């Protein structure tokens, strides 16, 4: 994220925390909303599945960087989530 926006810009939009979804050391913060920007890759979908099994945030909003149409398996898994 730091390559696309400064921390002060993020804070001005009420973004308080940025982290990778596969960071297992994150604390549970159900009072926060989570916006996930994901690539349509096997590892991203797997990390999201693992996250949603034990959610750490109160709400999740998912954004995908590219379409998963080229990979029907990823597309069906992403639609299921």
Secondary structure by P-SEA (a helix, b strand, c coil): ccccccaaaaaaacccbbbbcccccccccccbbbbbbccccaaaaaaaaaaaacccccbbbbbbcccccccaaaaaaaaac
